[in-house]
Amino acid sequence: MGAGASAEDASKALQAASAEEVKAAIAALPEEARGKVQAALGGAEGGGAGEEDWGVFGNKGPYGPQKEQGLFGPAPDYSTAEGWYWYGEDGTTGPEFVADGAEKPPVADRVADCFFIHPTSYFGEIWNMPLANTAATDKTMYYLETDASVFNGSCRMFCPKYRQETCAGFAFPEEGRQAYELAYSDLKAAFEHYLKEKNDGRPLVLASHSQGSLNMTRLLQECVEGKEVMKQVVAIYCMAAWVPLSLFGGEKAVFKDIKLCKAPDSTGVFIHWNLDALARVEQRRSDGKWDLQLGQWRAGEWMSIDGEAVVGTNPLTWASNGMGGVSEAEAATQKGVMPKCTCDDGPLDDVNAICMVLCQDKNINLKVQSLAKFDQADLQALLDKQEAGSFCLKVDDKTGDVFSPLPQECGMAEQGYEAENFLLFYFNIRDNVRTRVDAFTKQ
């Protein structure tokens, strides 16, 4: 828009733009200009026009002064259990939560470990979450109970605390990358402590989601690939980070020991998908723009992933980008869960309601009551009721996205289905972890 544009012109342009286009435009502005926009929307310090609609996702100001003032607090002490959300023990909450219909052996009977990095649960007003922050605690436990608990059928669980970056960091690469560095430094220290003090040569599953996966891909490069620990890796379940295929082959490859997953029982392999709505997948395919504005870490520097082909593993066949896997006739059916939760406002019966609560920057007393079985027949019944088509899982070989028609209870198509990456395939993943651990221990 030209310098002579009127307020009326600006108003019309904003009305015509999607929310994603507005956020992208603001993210592309120089820092000073972003500050003016933020101030115009309701306060340079507070984050904008309303705590819930702008403040949560707006720019949080210069990164340096926040760090210099010590606002992010001290690093976790991983030598004590207090530095971890879970530290290998048994229990009934967090990653030891049991889904309906699942069986969980005692910790002493599990032959493998799982090191799990949780996704973003902090939506606060500074770039990194101080560990003393309580608003994100219930949200983090939600992810441990719904995502991480998928691994408790085969693994002792190790889930480190870390000073994660606030969600807005992914829309502002300059500050977001600085926030990422702090979060990553915590996670690297946690992993090194785990290997030294807790692993004892045990088979190891590595798992992560979203922000956790952005950190995991770097952790693999610096602490796993080409290292002795690689001999212990059963599999890597690294969801929702748009991981480029070029990391695994060609001139830019950094992974040689770690291979892409091609079969349900292969070990030492990398597994990645991002569940999304078809319209969003088609948009990425056509414009070559992925959601991850920070880019990906490759061999010591940041790289843009726009236009890159991305790893996509089918969770029903376990083939990545059409390479290997079982036949369509042998493919498993979808076996997931639907979380039933409560919060201060009462019951939350579907993923839409839960996601609205998760994005609030306050403690809302979120509690998981159950993970109800939600298999392909249940899913199809909802699709039929809404005349929304038939469940038919596909993987886009360019974007790496997994997609299928999904009912309204699974989320809003325009926002994507990232919240369902573990939920929709909960028992598929759980069974697959057991298969791979069994295959690993028989080698």
C-alpha positions in Angstrom: 0.0 0.0 0.0 1.4 3.4 -1.0 2.4 6.2 1.3 -0.6 8.2 0.3 -3.1 5.6 1.1 -6.0 6.8 3.3 -7.3 5.2 6.5 -10.3 4.1 4.4 -8.0 2.3 2.0 -6.2 0.6 4.9 -9.5 -0.4 6.4 -10.6 -2.0 3.2 -7.3 -3.9 2.8 -7.5 -5.3 6.3 -11.0 -6.5 5.8 -10.0 -8.3 2.6 -7.0 -10.0 4.2 -7.1 -13.3 6.1 -5.8 -13.5 9.7 -2.8 -15.4 8.4 -2.0 -12.6 5.8 -2.3 -9.9 8.5 0.0 -11.7 10.9 2.5 -12.4 8.1 2.5 -8.8 7.0 3.1 -7.6 10.5 5.9 -10.1 11.0 7.6 -8.8 7.9 7.8 -5.3 9.3 11.0 -3.8 10.7 11.0 -3.8 14.5 10.2 -0.1 14.8 7.3 -0.4 12.5 6.0 -3.4 14.4 6.1 -1.4 17.6 4.0 1.3 16.0 1.4 -1.2 15.0 1.4 -2.8 18.4 1.0 0.6 20.1 -1.8 1.5 17.8 -3.6 -1.7 18.6 -3.5 -1.0 22.3 -0.2 -0.7 24.0 3.5 -1.2 23.2 4.1 -2.9 26.5 0.9 -4.9 26.9 0.8 -6.5 23.5 -2.2 -4.9 21.8 -5.9 -4.9 21.2 -7.1 -7.3 23.9 -5.4 -9.9 26.0 -7.0 -12.8 24.1 -7.0 -11.7 20.4 -3.8 -9.7 19.9 -1.7 -9.7 23.1 -1.1 -13.5 23.0 0.3 -13.5 19.5 1.8 -9.9 19.2 5.5 -9.0 19.3 6.9 -9.0 22.8 9.4 -6.2 22.4 13.2 -6.2 22.2 14.7 -9.5 23.3 18.0 -8.2 24.8 16.6 -6.1 27.7 14.3 -9.0 28.8 17.3 -11.4 29.0 19.5 -8.8 30.7 16.9 -8.2 33.4 16.8 -11.9 34.1 13.1 -12.1 33.3 13.4 -15.7 32.1 14.7 -17.0 35.4 17.3 -19.6 36.0 17.8 -22.8 34.0 16.3 -26.0 35.3 18.5 -28.1 37.6 18.4 -31.4 35.8 20.3 -33.2 38.6 17.1 -33.2 40.6 13.6 -34.4 39.9 12.4 -30.7 40.2 14.1 -30.0 36.8 11.8 -32.5 35.1 8.1 -32.8 34.6 8.7 -36.6 34.7 11.9 -38.4 35.7 11.4 -42.1 34.9 9.1 -42.9 37.8 5.8 -44.7 37.8 2.5 -42.9 38.5 -1.0 -42.1 37.2 -0.7 -38.5 35.9 1.3 -36.7 33.3 3.0 -39.1 30.8 1.9 -42.0 33.1 -1.8 -41.3 32.4 -3.6 -44.3 31.0 -6.0 -44.0 28.1 -9.3 -46.0 28.0 -8.5 -49.5 26.8 -4.8 -49.2 27.2 -2.6 -51.4 29.4 0.5 -50.1 31.0 3.1 -52.3 32.6 5.0 -51.2 35.7 8.1 -49.1 35.0 10.4 -51.9 36.1 9.0 -54.1 33.3 9.6 -51.6 30.5 12.8 -52.3 28.6 13.1 -48.9 26.8 13.2 -45.2 27.7 11.4 -42.2 26.0 12.9 -38.7 26.1 9.9 -36.5 25.2 10.0 -32.8 24.4 6.5 -31.1 24.8 5.0 -28.6 22.4 4.3 -24.9 23.1 2.2 -24.4 26.2 3.3 -20.8 27.0 1.5 -17.7 25.6 2.9 -15.1 27.9 4.1 -11.6 27.5 7.9 -12.2 27.4 9.8 -14.2 24.9 10.8 -17.2 27.1 8.8 -18.8 29.9 10.2 -18.6 33.4 9.9 -22.0 35.2 8.0 -20.3 38.0 5.2 -19.4 35.6 2.0 -21.3 36.6 -0.3 -20.3 33.7 1.4 -22.9 31.4 1.6 -25.7 34.0 -1.8 -27.3 33.4 -1.4 -26.9 29.7 2.0 -28.7 29.8 0.5 -31.5 31.8 -2.3 -31.8 29.2 0.3 -32.4 26.5 2.1 -34.9 28.7 -1.2 -36.8 29.4 -2.4 -36.7 25.8 0.8 -36.9 23.7 3.6 -38.3 25.9 1.4 -41.0 27.5 1.2 -42.8 24.2 4.8 -44.1 25.0 4.1 -45.4 28.5 3.2 -48.9 27.3 6.9 -49.6 26.4 9.0 -46.9 27.9 10.1 -45.2 31.1 9.2 -41.5 30.6 11.7 -38.6 30.8 10.1 -35.2 30.2 12.4 -32.2 30.8 11.2 -28.8 31.9 12.6 -26.0 29.7 12.3 -22.3 29.3 10.2 -22.6 26.1 9.6 -19.7 23.8 6.2 -18.0 23.8 4.0 -18.9 20.8 4.5 -15.5 19.2 8.2 -16.3 18.7 7.4 -18.4 15.7 5.9 -15.4 13.8 8.9 -13.1 14.6 12.1 -14.8 13.4 14.6 -12.3 14.8 13.4 -12.5 18.4 12.1 -16.0 18.0 15.5 -17.4 17.1 17.0 -15.8 20.2 14.2 -17.3 22.3 14.8 -20.6 20.6 18.5 -20.6 21.6 17.6 -20.3 25.3 15.0 -23.1 25.1 17.4 -25.3 23.1 20.3 -24.8 25.6 18.0 -26.1 28.4 17.0 -29.2 26.4 20.5 -30.0 25.3 21.6 -29.9 29.0 18.7 -32.2 29.9 19.5 -34.7 27.3 23.2 -34.8 28.2 22.2 -35.3 31.8 19.8 -38.1 30.9 22.5 -39.9 28.9 25.1 -39.7 31.6 23.0 -40.4 34.7 19.9 -42.4 33.6 20.2 -44.2 30.3 22.6 -47.0 31.3 22.7 -48.3 27.7 18.9 -48.9 27.5 17.0 -48.7 24.2 15.9 -45.2 23.5 12.8 -43.7 21.9 13.0 -39.9 21.1 9.7 -38.1 20.8 8.6 -34.5 20.4 5.8 -32.3 19.1 5.8 -28.8 17.4 8.2 -26.5 19.3 9.6 -29.6 20.9 10.3 -31.0 17.4 12.0 -27.9 16.2 14.5 -28.4 19.1 14.6 -32.2 18.5 15.9 -31.9 14.9 18.9 -29.9 16.2 19.4 -32.2 19.2 19.6 -35.1 16.7 22.3 -33.3 14.7 24.4 -32.3 17.7 24.0 -35.2 20.1 22.8 -38.3 18.2 23.9 -38.4 14.6 27.3 -40.0 14.4 27.5 -40.5 18.2 27.7 -43.7 20.2 24.1 -43.2 21.5 22.8 -43.8 18.0 23.3 -47.5 18.5 20.6 -47.3 21.2 18.0 -45.4 19.2 14.8 -47.4 18.6 13.0 -44.7 16.7 12.4 -40.9 16.6 8.8 -39.7 16.6 9.2 -36.0 15.7 5.9 -34.4 14.9 4.8 -31.1 13.3 8.1 -29.3 12.4 8.1 -29.5 8.6 11.4 -31.3 8.5 13.0 -31.1 5.0 13.8 -34.2 3.1 17.1 -32.7 2.1 18.3 -33.2 5.7 18.4 -36.9 4.8 19.8 -37.0 1.3 21.7 -35.0 -1.3 24.3 -32.3 -1.0 22.7 -30.7 2.1 22.2 -34.0 4.0 23.2 -34.0 7.7 21.7 -37.3 8.7 23.5 -40.4 7.5 23.0 -42.8 10.4 19.4 -41.7 11.0 17.2 -43.0 8.2 13.7 -42.1 7.1 11.1 -44.6 8.2 10.0 -47.1 5.5 8.5 -50.0 7.5 6.5 -50.5 10.7 9.3 -52.5 12.4 12.4 -50.7 11.2 14.6 -49.2 13.9 16.9 -46.2 14.2 14.5 -44.3 12.0 12.9 -40.9 11.8 9.1 -40.4 11.7 7.4 -37.1 11.0 4.0 -35.9 10.0 1.8 -32.9 10.4 -2.0 -33.5 10.3 -3.8 -30.7 8.4 -6.8 -29.8 6.4 -6.7 -30.3 2.7 -7.2 -26.7 1.8 -4.2 -25.6 3.8 -2.1 -28.4 2.3 -3.1 -27.3 -1.2 -2.2 -23.7 -0.3 1.3 -24.8 0.8 1.7 -27.0 -2.3 0.9 -24.1 -4.6 2.8 -21.2 -2.9 5.7 -23.2 -1.4 5.2 -21.4 2.0 5.3 -23.5 5.1 4.0 -22.3 8.5 7.3 -22.4 10.3 8.7 -18.9 9.7 11.8 -19.5 11.9 13.1 -22.1 9.4 15.0 -25.2 10.3 18.4 -25.7 11.9 21.0 -27.3 9.6 24.7 -27.8 10.4 25.1 -24.7 12.5 22.8 -22.2 10.8 19.2 -21.4 10.1 17.8 -22.3 6.7 14.5 -21.4 5.1 12.3 -24.4 4.4 10.0 -22.6 1.9 9.7 -24.6 -1.3 11.5 -27.6 0.2 10.0 -31.1 0.1 9.1 -32.2 3.6 9.2 -35.5 5.4 5.7 -37.1 5.6 5.2 -40.5 7.3 1.9 -42.2 7.0 0.9 -43.4 10.5 -1.2 -46.3 9.1 1.4 -47.7 6.7 4.6 -46.2 8.3 5.9 -45.3 4.8 7.6 -41.9 4.4 6.9 -40.0 1.2 5.7 -43.2 -0.6 8.9 -45.1 0.2 8.3 -48.6 1.5 5.6 -49.3 4.1 3.0 -52.0 4.0 0.4 -52.3 1.2 -2.9 -50.4 1.3 -4.6 -53.8 1.9 -2.4 -54.4 5.0 -2.6 -50.8 6.3 -4.0 -50.5 9.9 -7.2 -48.6 10.6 -7.1 -45.3 12.5 -7.1 -45.9 16.2 -7.2 -42.7 18.3 -8.6 -41.1 21.4 -10.8 -38.1 22.1 -9.8 -36.2 25.3 -12.5 -35.4 27.8 -11.4 -32.5 30.0 -12.7 -29.9 32.5 -11.6 -26.4 33.3 -12.8 -23.6 35.5 -15.7 -23.1 33.1 -16.8 -26.7 33.1 -16.6 -29.7 30.8 -14.6 -29.6 27.5 -15.9 -32.3 25.2 -14.0 -31.8 22.0 -10.8 -30.6 20.5 -12.2 -27.2 19.5 -13.1 -26.3 23.1 -9.8 -27.6 24.5 -7.8 -25.6 21.9 -9.5 -22.4 22.9 -8.5 -22.9 26.5 -5.0 -23.9 25.7 -4.3 -20.6 23.9 -5.2 -18.4 26.9 -2.5 -16.8 28.9 -3.8 -17.7 32.3 -4.3 -20.6 34.6 -7.6 -22.1 33.7 -7.4 -25.3 35.8 -7.4 -27.6 32.8 -7.7 -31.3 33.8 -7.8 -34.4 31.6 -10.6 -36.7 32.8 -10.2 -39.4 30.3 -8.9 -40.3 26.8 -11.8 -42.0 25.3 -11.2 -44.5 22.4 -12.1 -42.9 19.1 -11.5 -45.3 16.3 -12.2 -45.2 12.6 -15.8 -46.4 13.0 -16.5 -43.6 15.5 -14.8 -41.0 13.3 -16.7 -42.1 10.2 -20.0 -42.0 12.1 -19.4 -38.3 12.8 -18.4 -37.7 9.2 -21.6 -39.3 8.0 -23.7 -37.2 10.3 -22.1 -34.1 9.0 -22.1 -35.3 5.4 -18.3 -34.6 5.3 -17.1 -37.5 3.3 -15.2 -40.7 4.0 -12.0 -41.0 6.1 -9.1 -41.7 3.7 -5.7 -40.9 4.9 -3.3 -39.3 2.4 0.3 -37.9 2.6 1.3 -35.0 0.4 4.8 -35.9 -0.9 5.7 -32.2 -1.3 4.5 -30.6 2.0 4.8 -33.8 4.1 1.3 -33.1 5.5 -1.1 -36.0 6.4 -4.7 -35.1 5.6 -8.2 -36.6 5.5 -11.7 -35.3 6.0 -12.3 -34.8 9.7 -15.5 -34.0 11.6 -16.0 -30.7 13.4 -15.2 -32.2 16.8 -11.6 -32.7 15.7 -10.9 -29.0 15.2 -11.5 -26.1 12.8 -10.3 -26.8 9.3 -9.2 -23.2 8.8 -6.9 -23.4 11.8 -5.5 -26.8 10.9 -5.4 -30.1 12.9 -2.0 -29.9 14.6 -3.6 -30.7 18.0 -4.6 -34.1 16.6 -1.2 -35.4 15.6 -1.0 -37.8 18.5 -4.6 -38.0 19.4 -6.0 -39.3 16.1 -3.4 -42.0 15.9 -2.9 -42.7 19.6 -3.2 -46.5 19.6 -1.5 -46.7 16.2 1.6 -45.0 17.6 1.4 -47.0 20.9 1.2 -50.3 19.0 4.0 -49.2 16.7 6.3 -48.3 19.6 5.9 -51.8 21.0 6.6 -53.3 17.6 9.8 -51.4 17.2 11.0 -51.9 20.7 10.4 -55.7 20.3 12.3 -55.6 17.0 15.2 -53.7 18.5 15.6 -56.0 21.5 15.7 -59.1 19.2 18.5 -57.7 17.0 
